[in-house]
Amino acid sequence: MTKQEIDELIQTKLGVMIYFEGTNCSVCSVLKPKIDTMFKENFSKIERIYIKADEEPQLSADFVVFSVPTVLVYLDGKEFMRYSRNISLVQMENDLKRLYEMLEN
């Protein structure tokens, strides 16, 4: 997926979540299915994109991602959240829930 394609999704969808992971990152491997499940169950209208940062260094640079895992959430065309390294799923869900519900209605 190109930066242009991602930008188009960000502008046309209610929300977009981008998960940057590393090929040999054990934390990334453990966190990815948990984040995927959380978004499927609670934020189903948010498009999910997964990017291997080490395989897509230009995309990582375009989104100013320097460490993995990193989660970016765009709502209504704007970056709403950015979490890196030590990511709390509870905090992420709480941060996202209220605004998501307002945008969904």
Buried (B, 14 or more C-beta within 10 A) or exposed (E): EEEEEBBEBBEEBBBBBBBBBBEEBEBBEEBBEEBBEBBEEEBEEBBBBBBBBBEBEEBBEEBEBEEBBBBBBBBEBEEBBEBBEEBEBEEBBEBBEEBBEEBEE
